[in-house]
Amino acid sequence: MLKFPTMDGARLTVGASESQMWLDETGLDPRGERHWYVEITLDSDDPRTRFELNIYPEEWNFVFRSGKRVSSIRLTDQPYVHGCDDHQLLDSVPALAKVPTFLSALEQRFAITFVRHRAVVRSTFLRGSSIVKPWLVFV
């Protein structure tokens, strides 16, 4: 189990560490808020296909749905299947910062296009959507 030290001596899981690094890279500032979140829903040009990315202080996870098949992966200490992995994505889970590239790989594999500029972003951050959407299109 990989863990990283924090300033106060506590230990962060890999998922928590990646969430914190992602905040730093995007410039989002929780300003001491312990229970922040960013939840992103990406529809595609196929109405049966969707990607959901959820980022929290302690972990991050994604759900990829295409037709009746679903892959739900969480990353705390390590990536693991949360329910099912019909698309066999567990072995290809990227670092959180690399999710936009992962989305491109899914687009190629499933012959779809995510409508990234229309992502629905729910967040505790005041300008979360205006920061997150450009991150999604950066590949």
ChimeraX attribute file (.defattr): number of C-alpha atoms within 10 A of each C-alpha:
attribute: neighborCount
match mode: 1-to-1
recipient: residues
	/A:1	7
	/A:2	11
	/A:3	16
	/A:4	12
	/A:5	11
	/A:6	10
	/A:7	6
	/A:8	6
	/A:9	8
	/A:10	9
	/A:11	14
	/A:12	20
	/A:13	19
	/A:14	22
	/A:15	26
	/A:16	22
	/A:17	23
	/A:18	22
	/A:19	24
	/A:20	20
	/A:21	14
	/A:22	17
	/A:23	17
	/A:24	11
	/A:25	11
	/A:26	14
	/A:27	12
	/A:28	16
	/A:29	14
	/A:30	16
	/A:31	8
	/A:32	7
	/A:33	11
	/A:34	10
	/A:35	10
	/A:36	16
	/A:37	20
	/A:38	19
	/A:39	21
	/A:40	21
	/A:41	19
	/A:42	21
	/A:43	20
	/A:44	19
	/A:45	12
	/A:46	15
	/A:47	9
	/A:48	12
	/A:49	20
	/A:50	20
	/A:51	21
	/A:52	18
	/A:53	19
	/A:54	19
	/A:55	24
	/A:56	17
	/A:57	20
	/A:58	21
	/A:59	21
	/A:60	24
	/A:61	22
	/A:62	21
	/A:63	18
	/A:64	20
	/A:65	18
	/A:66	17
	/A:67	10
	/A:68	8
	/A:69	13
	/A:70	20
	/A:71	20
	/A:72	22
	/A:73	21
	/A:74	21
	/A:75	24
	/A:76	20
	/A:77	17
	/A:78	14
	/A:79	18
	/A:80	17
	/A:81	16
	/A:82	14
	/A:83	11
	/A:84	15
	/A:85	17
	/A:86	16
	/A:87	13
	/A:88	12
	/A:89	16
	/A:90	17
	/A:91	8
	/A:92	10
	/A:93	18
	/A:94	14
	/A:95	14
	/A:96	19
	/A:97	17
	/A:98	14
	/A:99	18
	/A:100	17
	/A:101	15
	/A:102	17
	/A:103	19
	/A:104	15
	/A:105	13
	/A:106	17
	/A:107	14
	/A:108	11
	/A:109	9
	/A:110	11
	/A:111	10
	/A:112	15
	/A:113	17
	/A:114	20
	/A:115	15
	/A:116	18
	/A:117	11
	/A:118	12
	/A:119	20
	/A:120	16
	/A:121	19
	/A:122	14
	/A:123	17
	/A:124	13
	/A:125	16
	/A:126	11
	/A:127	10
	/A:128	19
	/A:129	18
	/A:130	10
	/A:131	15
	/A:132	20
	/A:133	17
	/A:134	12
	/A:135	16
	/A:136	19
	/A:137	15
	/A:138	10
	/A:139	11
